[in-house]
Amino acid sequence: MNKKNKTYYYNNVIIILLLILSFVINSCTKSNDNDKCNNYEQMKIKLMPASKDWGMPIPGSSGELIYKDNNCNYFTGKINLKNLNPKSQYILTINGKPGHPGNDLLLKKYGKQGFMDIYQTQPDSNGNINSESFKVQLDPGQYDVKFFVKDKEQDYKIVLYNDFLFFTIK
């Protein structure tokens, strides 16, 4: 093999090796991204009755939110609510806290406070909602927000809430 053919041969070998290396690196990166998205901790928070000062508490009502931390593109969860008005529709809302992570990522604003209505639901004839799932797309970032359950029939008054909801969207 002459010098010109050897150079051509080695250049082709180098190009093939670079293509293989690029493929391997790309495959690993995609796999790690998927692992990050699927590697989450399931969290649970208790929902408390609202105060009469700023909401509309329903005697005997309670609830819990089960959600995933470290989601990719979506905030997903399940809601369990007890002893609500069976004739009302309820809105689940993420409410920002000015100066806290996530407030500026929420689309709607009420003054300096960001918020997003994420799901609407109605309880069964006993006033209960059991393991109802929801999924909403959010901008990537960390969120330190409040979670509200609002009664649509009562001028969107808060009936249940939790002030400490923390999660990350990647």
VENTA-V524250 format. One line per field, one symbol per residue. ss: DSSP state (H for helix, E for strand, L for the rest). phi: phi as a letter, one per 30 degrees, with the letter a starting at -180 (. if undefined). psi: psi as a letter, one per 30 degrees, with the letter a starting at -180 (. if undefined). Layout:
# VENTA-V524250
ss: ???
phi: ???
psi: ???
This chain:
# VENTA-V524250
ss: LLHHHHHHHHHHHHHHHHHHHHHHHHHHHHHHHHHHHHLLLEEEEEEEELLLLLLLLLLLLEEEEEEELLELLEEEEEEEEELLLLLLEEEEEEELLLLLLLHHHLLEEELLEEEEEEEEEELLLLLLEEEEEEEEELLLEEEEEEEEEEEHHHLLEEEEEEEEEEEEEL
phi: .ddddddddddddddddddddddddddddddddddddccbcdcbbdccdddddbbbdceidaabccbccidcibcbabbbbbicddcccbcdbccdbeicejeddddcbbiccdaadcabbbdddcicbchdcbabdbddkcbbbcbbccdddchiddcbabdbcbabcc
psi: kleeeeeeeeeeeeeeeeeeeeeeeeeeeeeeeeeeefilkklkkkklklkfegaikjkflllkkklklhljfkjkakkjkkhljfflkkkkkkkljkflkfeffkelkjbfkllkkfkklklaffgkjjhkllkkklkklkkjllkkjkjefhhhkkellkfijklkk.
